[in-house]
Amino acid sequence: MNDAYWMKLALEEARKGVGKTAPNPPVGAVIVKDGELLGKSWHRAAGQPHAEREALADAAGKDVRGSTIYITLEPCSTRGRTPPCTQGLIDAGIARVVYATVDRNPDHAGRADSLLKAAGIEVVSGVCRDEAEKLLRPFFKVRETGLPWVIWKTAMSLDGRITRPPGEGQWLTGELARADVQKLRATVDAILTSGETVRRDKPALTIRVAELLEGRQQPWRVVVSDFPETLSLDESMERVLIRPRGDLAEILRNLAREQGVLTVMIEAGGVFSAAMFEAGLVDEVVVYYAPILCGGPSPGLAGGGLKESLHLQEIDFQQIGNDIRLRGLIVRAPDPAR
């Protein structure tokens, strides 16, 4: 049970916060002494205690002095809505701090090491860094670019169509795949769609599984349309934002700045989806392929065409019932300005 073992346990804790902590990152922490787990927890929501303090609370009644804490992100060193975690660790008598990756927030980045070492605490960083950074991609992207992480989700037939022939039902995929979409929605802060999709399909775009809503609100439902008076979603208009057509990047930037959104999922037709790709705004793709051939005029991407093909990396295939889910990241050329 080395550092990597305990950090992986901290990462399991951090995953409990995905979709619940925006604009803060999902972070987990584990406290260990002499090979014994004393406490573990995760950051539950912005404004609530950070993972380190939650783990200390979980270890209440146990002697944590001289222990090691494993944290998936460098502990914060400034006061925001909560006090700095570095001071909390010092006050608790923690002897060793192991964290996975440096915080890219310039207010925090790298400051924890000097503060903790000055208090006589041993500091180790970089344990399970890659795994932690995958979890923190949305948070880091907002900090570095002002834009949220964008996932394109769609369901399509094997010939790339997103609608069935007239007179057939609306669903392409089976119940298990649709249940998986509910889980995916529970990991994002906003769902982005077009007015055309809302008028045509009247989708709910909500999380409809009670346990998936525990500890979080419904995601923002963001509709891009110049004709809001014609819009009617399947459920109430609560947490619905109407944005006029315009600069798609600015719409996303405002979601991050004004609503604190870290992750956005596109659920829209082929024309709007293609516009998001053509603007270079999509980071990740989740496609549910149904074993069906539909033909017809409604492809998954229906724009004027990309300047060049986009390739995926970190590809994952999973069979869900009779359907196949493909998930992968868009490969981007290095930015010469960075």
C-alpha positions in Angstrom: 0.0 0.0 0.0 2.3 2.7 -1.3 1.6 6.3 -2.3 -0.1 5.3 -5.6 -2.4 3.0 -3.7 -3.7 5.7 -1.4 -3.8 8.3 -4.2 -6.1 6.0 -6.2 -8.4 5.9 -3.2 -8.4 9.7 -3.1 -9.2 9.7 -6.8 -12.2 7.5 -6.1 -13.4 10.1 -3.6 -12.8 12.9 -6.1 -15.0 11.2 -8.8 -18.0 11.5 -6.4 -17.9 15.3 -6.9 -17.9 15.3 -10.8 -20.8 17.5 -11.9 -21.4 18.9 -8.4 -18.6 21.2 -7.6 -18.5 23.9 -10.3 -17.0 26.4 -10.5 -14.6 24.5 -8.1 -12.8 21.3 -9.2 -13.7 17.8 -8.0 -11.1 16.9 -5.4 -10.7 13.9 -3.0 -8.5 13.4 0.0 -7.4 10.5 2.2 -5.6 10.6 5.6 -3.4 7.6 6.5 -1.2 6.9 9.5 1.0 3.8 10.0 -0.8 2.1 7.1 -4.2 2.7 8.6 -6.9 4.8 6.9 -8.1 7.5 9.3 -10.4 9.5 7.1 -11.4 10.1 3.6 -13.8 12.5 1.8 -14.4 14.8 -1.2 -15.4 18.4 -1.9 -19.1 18.4 -2.3 -20.0 21.9 -3.6 -18.7 25.4 -4.0 -18.8 27.2 -0.7 -18.6 24.0 1.3 -15.4 22.7 2.9 -12.7 21.5 0.6 -11.7 17.8 0.4 -8.8 18.2 2.9 -11.1 19.6 5.6 -13.8 17.1 4.9 -11.3 14.3 5.3 -10.1 15.8 8.6 -13.7 15.9 9.8 -14.2 12.3 8.7 -11.2 11.5 10.9 -12.6 13.3 14.0 -11.8 11.5 17.2 -8.6 10.0 15.8 -5.1 11.2 16.3 -4.1 12.6 12.9 -0.9 14.3 14.1 2.1 12.8 12.2 -0.2 11.3 9.5 0.0 11.6 5.7 -2.7 13.2 3.6 -3.2 12.3 0.0 -4.9 15.0 -2.1 -5.8 14.9 -5.8 -5.0 18.6 -6.3 -2.5 20.9 -4.7 -4.1 22.3 -1.5 -5.3 25.8 -1.8 -3.3 28.5 0.0 -5.6 31.5 -0.2 -8.8 32.4 1.5 -12.0 32.4 -0.6 -15.4 31.3 0.6 -13.5 28.9 2.8 -10.2 29.2 4.7 -6.9 28.1 3.1 -6.4 24.3 3.3 -2.6 24.7 3.8 -3.2 26.3 7.2 -5.8 23.7 8.1 -3.2 20.9 7.4 -0.6 22.8 9.5 -2.9 23.3 12.4 -4.0 19.6 12.3 -0.3 18.4 12.7 -0.2 16.6 9.4 3.4 15.4 8.8 3.4 14.6 5.1 1.3 16.0 2.2 1.2 14.0 -1.1 -0.8 15.6 -3.9 -1.3 14.5 -7.5 -1.0 17.7 -9.6 -0.2 21.4 -9.3 -3.2 23.8 -9.2 -3.2 25.9 -12.4 -5.1 28.6 -10.7 -2.4 31.4 -10.6 -3.5 32.4 -7.1 -2.5 29.0 -5.8 -0.1 27.4 -8.3 3.0 26.2 -6.5 2.5 28.2 -3.3 1.5 25.2 -1.1 4.9 23.7 -1.2 6.7 26.6 0.3 4.1 27.2 3.0 3.9 23.6 4.0 7.7 23.0 4.0 8.2 26.2 6.1 6.0 24.5 8.7 8.2 21.4 8.6 5.8 19.3 6.5 7.2 16.9 3.9 5.7 17.5 0.5 5.5 15.1 -2.4 3.8 15.9 -5.7 3.1 14.1 -9.0 1.7 10.9 -7.7 -0.9 9.6 -10.2 -0.6 13.0 -12.0 -2.0 11.8 -15.3 -5.1 10.3 -13.8 -5.8 13.3 -11.7 -5.3 15.7 -14.6 -7.9 13.8 -16.7 -10.4 14.3 -14.0 -9.5 18.0 -13.7 -9.5 18.8 -17.5 -12.6 21.0 -17.4 -11.4 23.0 -14.4 -8.0 23.5 -16.0 -9.5 24.5 -19.3 -11.6 27.2 -17.8 -8.7 28.5 -15.8 -6.4 28.6 -18.9 -8.8 29.7 -21.7 -12.0 31.0 -20.1 -13.9 28.3 -22.0 -15.6 25.3 -20.5 -14.9 21.7 -21.5 -17.4 20.8 -24.3 -18.7 17.2 -25.0 -20.7 16.4 -28.1 -23.1 13.6 -27.4 -25.3 12.0 -30.0 -27.0 8.8 -30.9 -27.0 7.6 -34.5 -27.6 4.7 -36.8 -24.8 2.8 -38.4 -25.1 5.0 -41.5 -24.7 8.1 -39.4 -28.4 9.3 -39.2 -29.9 10.8 -36.1 -33.6 10.3 -37.0 -35.6 7.2 -37.9 -37.8 7.0 -41.0 -41.2 8.7 -40.8 -43.8 6.9 -38.8 -41.3 5.0 -36.6 -40.5 5.8 -33.0 -38.1 8.6 -32.1 -35.5 6.4 -30.2 -32.5 5.0 -32.0 -30.9 3.4 -29.0 -32.2 1.0 -26.4 -33.2 1.6 -22.7 -29.7 0.8 -21.4 -28.0 3.3 -23.6 -30.6 6.0 -22.7 -30.0 5.2 -19.0 -26.3 5.7 -19.6 -27.0 9.2 -21.1 -28.7 10.0 -17.7 -25.4 9.2 -16.0 -23.5 11.3 -18.5 -25.8 14.3 -17.9 -25.1 14.0 -14.2 -21.4 14.8 -14.9 -22.0 18.1 -16.7 -23.0 21.6 -15.6 -24.9 22.7 -18.7 -26.6 21.2 -21.8 -26.4 23.2 -25.0 -29.0 22.9 -27.8 -30.6 24.8 -30.6 -34.0 26.4 -30.9 -34.7 24.2 -33.8 -34.1 21.0 -31.7 -36.4 22.3 -29.0 -39.2 23.2 -31.4 -38.9 19.9 -33.3 -38.4 17.4 -30.5 -39.5 19.3 -27.3 -36.8 17.5 -25.3 -36.5 17.6 -21.5 -32.7 17.7 -21.3 -32.9 16.9 -17.6 -31.6 14.3 -15.2 -34.6 12.1 -14.5 -33.1 9.6 -12.1 -33.5 10.7 -8.5 -30.3 9.3 -7.1 -28.2 11.0 -9.8 -29.6 14.3 -8.6 -28.4 13.8 -5.0 -26.1 16.7 -4.1 -26.6 18.7 -7.3 -29.1 20.8 -9.2 -30.4 20.1 -12.7 -27.8 21.2 -15.4 -28.4 24.5 -17.0 -30.4 24.1 -20.2 -29.0 26.6 -22.7 -31.0 27.1 -25.9 -29.4 29.1 -28.8 -32.3 30.8 -30.6 -33.4 34.1 -32.0 -37.1 33.2 -31.4 -37.5 32.5 -27.7 -41.3 33.0 -27.8 -41.6 29.7 -29.8 -39.6 27.6 -27.3 -41.3 25.1 -25.1 -39.2 22.4 -23.3 -40.7 19.1 -22.2 -40.6 20.2 -18.6 -40.6 23.5 -16.6 -38.5 26.4 -17.9 -36.5 26.4 -14.6 -32.7 26.7 -15.1 -33.2 27.5 -18.8 -31.1 30.2 -20.5 -32.0 31.5 -23.9 -29.1 32.9 -25.9 -29.4 34.6 -29.3 -27.4 33.3 -32.2 -24.0 34.8 -32.4 -20.5 34.1 -31.4 -20.7 30.5 -30.0 -17.4 30.9 -28.2 -18.7 33.9 -26.3 -21.8 32.1 -25.3 -19.6 29.4 -23.8 -17.3 31.9 -22.2 -20.3 33.7 -20.5 -21.5 30.3 -19.2 -18.2 29.8 -17.5 -18.0 33.4 -16.2 -21.6 34.0 -15.2 -22.9 30.6 -14.2 -19.6 29.0 -13.1 -20.0 26.2 -15.7 -17.0 23.9 -16.1 -18.5 21.3 -18.5 -21.1 21.7 -21.3 -22.7 18.9 -23.3 -24.1 19.5 -26.7 -27.4 17.7 -27.4 -28.6 19.1 -30.7 -29.2 18.3 -34.4 -26.6 18.0 -37.1 -26.5 21.7 -38.2 -25.9 23.1 -34.8 -23.5 20.4 -33.9 -21.5 20.9 -37.0 -21.3 24.7 -36.2 -19.7 23.8 -32.9 -17.1 21.6 -34.6 -16.4 24.1 -37.3 -15.8 26.8 -34.6 -13.2 24.4 -33.0 -15.1 24.3 -29.7 -15.6 20.6 -29.1 -13.2 18.7 -26.8 -14.7 15.3 -26.4 -17.1 13.1 -28.4 -19.6 10.5 -27.0 -21.5 8.6 -29.7 -24.1 5.9 -29.1 -24.3 3.7 -32.2 -27.5 1.7 -32.7 -27.5 -1.5 -34.8 -29.9 0.0 -37.3 -29.8 1.6 -40.8 -32.1 4.6 -41.3 -31.1 6.5 -44.4 -32.7 9.9 -44.8 -31.6 13.5 -44.8 -30.5 13.9 -41.1 -26.8 13.2 -40.5 -25.1 13.6 -37.2 -23.0 16.5 -38.7 -24.8 18.5 -41.4 -22.8 21.7 -41.8 -20.7 22.9 -44.7 -17.9 20.5 -43.9 -14.7 20.8 -41.8 -11.5 22.2 -43.1 -9.8 18.9 -42.2 -10.8 15.6 -40.6 -10.8 15.5 -36.9 -9.2 12.5 -35.2 -9.9 11.0 -31.8 -7.5 9.8 -29.1 -7.9 8.0 -25.7 -10.7 6.1 -27.5 -13.0 3.9 -25.4 -15.6 1.4 -26.8 -18.3 -0.1 -24.6 -21.2 -2.3 -25.5 -24.4 -1.1 -23.7 -27.2 -3.5 -24.4 -27.4 -3.8 -28.2 -25.7 -0.4 -28.7 -22.1 0.6 -28.8 -20.8 3.7 -27.0 -17.7 5.4 -28.5 -15.9 8.0 -26.4 -12.8 9.9 -27.2 -11.0 13.2 -27.2 -10.5 15.5 -30.2 -6.9 15.6 -31.3 -5.8 19.2 -31.5 -2.7 20.6 -33.1 -0.3 22.4 -30.7 -1.1 26.1 -30.3 2.0 28.0 -31.6 1.2 30.9 -29.3 1.7 28.7 -26.2 
